[in-house]
Amino acid sequence: MSTLAMPRPRTDWTGIVFAVLLSAAIVLPLVVVATWAFTEVWRYPSVIPQQFGLRFWNQTLSRPDVWSALTLSLQLSTVVTLLSAAICLPAAYAFARMDFPGRTVLFFSFLAGHAFPKFGLLIAIAAIFLQLNLIGTFWGVVLIQLVGTLLFMIWIPVAAFQSVDRRMEEAARDVGASPLRVFWSITLPQAGPTIAAAVLLSFVGTFYETEGAWLIGAPGIRTMPVLMISFINNQMVIQFGAVLSVMLWVPSFIALIFARRVIGGGSFARGFGA
């Protein structure tokens, strides 16, 4: 009895070419910036630097304003993320599980901050903050950065809560579990990985947020991205900006490691109903 040979899958060369081009467009600028951060001499037309070294790292890291900006950025990101979680996660649960008047309109209103040019919105908020004496203050920047976390901390957790298996919750209630016990034992473990992803995205997004921190925080609040812009504008030496750029990558790398180890790709996809 003969068997038919299965046809070999065709190689998608178009997809491979696009994937390579996209990877090069993303990776190549990172490689160039990282190279500049460890370069002391790199003159045209040489393809590779003539001299590597850590001189610019030493000069950058010896500046007190760099460490104060890094500390401030970490403090802001932590405070904003915790406040956003405390405010938005209960709201996300209500949007996912409850029906109340104006639910749809209110839910989509959280997109308003991302549906219009951000800088124009920041200007309008800055005019209000000026009257409230919040310009140039820590809490003024916290409030403006909270706006940027709404998309992550409302939409993603809503999808996570909606993807929880209701049959398991009902079964737990049938055997006498309290609503709080059901939430901690059934709902949260299923929605937890996707919620963790939302928290992670909020922290990283807040750390890199620039426009609000610059417009609302100046001149007293200087985060790492704002300091990097100042370095680039005031220093003709490209290495200073490259060193700060590499320092700004560290939170992203840590976040990616955390996401890889703690947040499974399947759990994240289930949070969006995939």
C-alpha positions in Angstrom: 0.0 0.0 0.0 1.6 3.2 -1.1 1.3 6.5 0.8 1.2 9.9 -0.8 4.1 12.1 0.2 3.0 15.2 2.0 3.8 18.3 -0.1 6.7 20.4 1.4 5.6 23.7 2.8 6.5 26.6 0.5 9.1 29.1 1.8 7.6 32.5 2.2 10.5 34.5 0.9 8.5 37.7 0.8 7.8 37.4 4.5 11.4 36.5 5.3 12.6 39.6 3.4 10.2 41.9 5.2 11.1 40.3 8.6 14.8 40.9 7.9 14.3 44.5 6.8 12.1 45.2 9.8 14.6 43.7 12.2 17.4 45.7 10.6 15.4 48.9 10.9 14.9 48.2 14.6 18.3 46.8 15.5 20.7 48.8 13.4 20.0 52.2 15.1 20.4 50.5 18.5 23.7 49.1 17.5 24.9 52.5 16.2 23.9 54.2 19.5 25.5 51.5 21.6 28.7 51.8 19.6 28.8 55.6 20.0 28.4 55.1 23.8 31.7 53.2 24.0 33.5 55.2 21.3 36.1 57.9 22.0 37.2 58.5 18.4 35.2 57.8 15.3 35.9 60.0 12.3 34.7 59.9 8.8 35.2 58.0 6.5 36.1 55.1 8.8 33.4 52.4 9.0 34.4 51.4 12.6 35.6 53.6 15.5 39.3 54.3 15.7 39.3 54.2 19.5 37.0 52.6 22.1 36.9 53.5 25.8 34.8 54.4 28.8 35.8 58.1 29.1 32.4 59.4 28.3 30.8 56.9 30.7 33.0 58.2 33.5 32.2 61.8 32.7 28.5 61.1 32.4 28.2 59.0 35.6 30.2 61.5 37.6 27.5 64.1 37.1 25.2 64.5 40.1 22.3 65.6 37.9 22.3 62.2 36.0 21.8 60.2 39.3 19.2 62.6 40.6 17.3 62.4 37.3 17.5 58.6 37.3 16.2 58.5 40.9 13.4 60.9 40.1 12.4 58.9 37.1 12.2 55.7 39.1 10.2 57.4 41.8 7.8 58.9 39.4 7.3 55.7 37.5 6.7 53.7 40.8 4.2 56.3 42.2 2.3 56.7 38.9 2.1 52.9 38.4 0.8 52.2 41.9 -1.7 55.1 41.8 -2.9 54.0 38.3 -3.3 50.4 39.5 -5.3 51.5 42.6 -7.6 53.7 40.6 -7.9 51.8 37.3 -8.1 48.1 38.2 -11.3 48.4 40.2 -12.7 50.5 37.4 -11.6 47.9 34.9 -13.4 45.2 36.9 -16.6 47.2 37.0 -16.4 47.8 33.2 -15.9 44.1 32.6 -18.5 42.7 35.0 -21.2 45.3 35.6 -23.8 47.1 33.6 -24.6 50.7 34.4 -25.8 53.8 32.6 -23.2 55.4 30.4 -20.9 52.4 30.6 -20.0 52.4 26.9 -19.5 56.1 26.6 -17.4 56.3 29.7 -15.3 53.2 28.7 -14.5 54.7 25.3 -13.8 58.1 26.8 -10.5 56.7 28.2 -9.3 56.7 24.6 -9.8 60.5 24.3 -6.3 61.2 25.5 -4.9 59.1 22.7 -7.3 60.0 20.0 -6.1 63.6 19.7 -2.7 65.3 19.3 -1.1 64.8 22.7 0.8 68.1 22.9 -2.4 70.1 22.4 -4.0 68.2 25.3 -0.9 68.9 27.4 -1.1 72.6 26.7 -4.7 72.7 27.9 -3.9 70.8 31.0 -0.8 73.0 31.7 -3.1 76.1 31.6 -5.2 74.5 34.4 -2.2 73.3 36.4 -0.7 76.8 36.2 -3.8 78.1 38.1 -3.4 75.3 40.6 0.3 76.0 41.2 1.2 72.4 40.0 3.7 73.5 37.3 7.2 72.5 38.2 6.1 70.1 41.0 6.4 66.4 41.5 2.7 65.8 41.9 1.9 67.9 38.8 4.0 65.5 36.8 2.4 62.5 38.5 -1.1 63.7 37.5 -0.1 64.4 33.9 1.6 61.0 33.6 -1.5 59.2 35.0 -3.4 60.2 31.9 -0.9 58.2 29.8 -1.5 55.0 31.8 -5.3 54.9 31.3 -5.2 53.0 28.0 -2.9 50.3 29.5 -4.6 50.1 32.9 -8.2 50.2 31.7 -8.4 48.4 28.4 -6.0 45.6 29.0 -7.4 44.5 32.4 -11.0 44.8 31.1 -10.0 42.2 28.4 -8.3 40.1 31.1 -11.4 40.1 33.4 -13.7 39.3 30.5 -11.6 36.3 29.5 -11.9 34.6 32.9 -13.9 31.3 32.8 -17.2 32.2 34.4 -18.0 28.5 34.8 -15.2 28.0 37.3 -16.4 31.0 39.2 -20.0 29.7 39.3 -18.8 26.3 40.4 -16.9 27.8 43.3 -19.9 29.8 44.3 -22.1 26.7 44.2 -19.9 24.9 46.7 -20.1 27.8 49.1 -17.1 30.1 48.3 -17.6 33.7 49.2 -17.3 36.4 46.4 -14.0 37.5 47.8 -12.7 33.9 47.9 -13.8 33.4 44.3 -12.0 36.5 43.2 -8.7 35.7 44.9 -8.7 32.0 44.0 -10.3 31.9 40.6 -10.6 35.3 38.9 -7.2 36.9 39.9 -5.0 33.9 39.0 -6.5 33.8 35.5 -6.4 37.5 34.9 -3.2 38.1 36.8 -0.6 37.6 34.1 -2.3 40.0 31.7 -2.8 42.6 34.5 0.9 42.2 35.3 1.6 43.0 31.6 -0.5 46.1 31.9 1.3 47.2 35.0 4.7 46.6 33.4 3.7 48.6 30.3 2.5 51.4 32.5 5.8 51.5 34.4 8.0 51.5 31.3 5.8 54.0 29.5 5.9 56.3 32.4 9.7 56.0 32.7 10.1 57.1 29.1 7.4 59.7 29.0 8.9 63.0 27.9 6.4 65.6 26.8 4.3 65.8 30.0 7.4 65.7 32.2 9.0 68.5 30.2 6.0 70.7 29.9 4.6 70.3 33.4 7.8 69.6 35.3 10.1 72.3 34.0 12.2 73.7 35.4 12.2 72.0 38.7 11.5 68.4 37.6 14.1 66.8 35.3 13.6 63.1 34.5 16.1 61.0 32.6 14.4 61.6 29.1 14.2 65.3 29.8 17.9 65.4 30.9 18.9 63.5 27.7 17.2 66.1 25.6 19.1 68.8 27.5 22.3 66.9 26.9 21.7 66.6 23.2 20.7 70.3 22.8 23.5 71.7 24.9 26.4 69.3 24.1 27.9 68.9 20.6 29.5 65.6 21.7 27.3 62.8 20.6 28.7 60.3 23.1 26.9 62.0 26.1 23.5 61.4 24.5 24.5 57.9 23.5 25.5 57.0 27.1 22.2 58.3 28.5 20.3 56.4 25.8 22.0 53.2 26.8 21.2 53.9 30.4 17.5 54.4 29.4 17.5 51.0 27.8 18.1 49.2 31.1 14.5 49.4 32.5 13.3 48.0 29.2 15.7 45.1 29.3 14.7 44.3 32.9 11.0 44.6 31.9 11.5 42.2 29.0 13.3 39.7 31.3 10.5 39.9 33.8 7.8 39.5 31.1 9.6 36.5 29.7 9.9 34.7 33.0 6.6 35.7 34.7 4.1 36.5 31.9 3.6 33.8 29.5 2.7 34.7 25.9 -0.4 32.5 26.0 -1.7 34.1 29.1 -1.2 37.5 27.6 -3.0 36.5 24.4 -5.9 35.1 26.4 -6.3 38.4 28.1 -7.3 39.9 24.7 -9.6 37.0 23.9 -7.2 35.4 21.5 
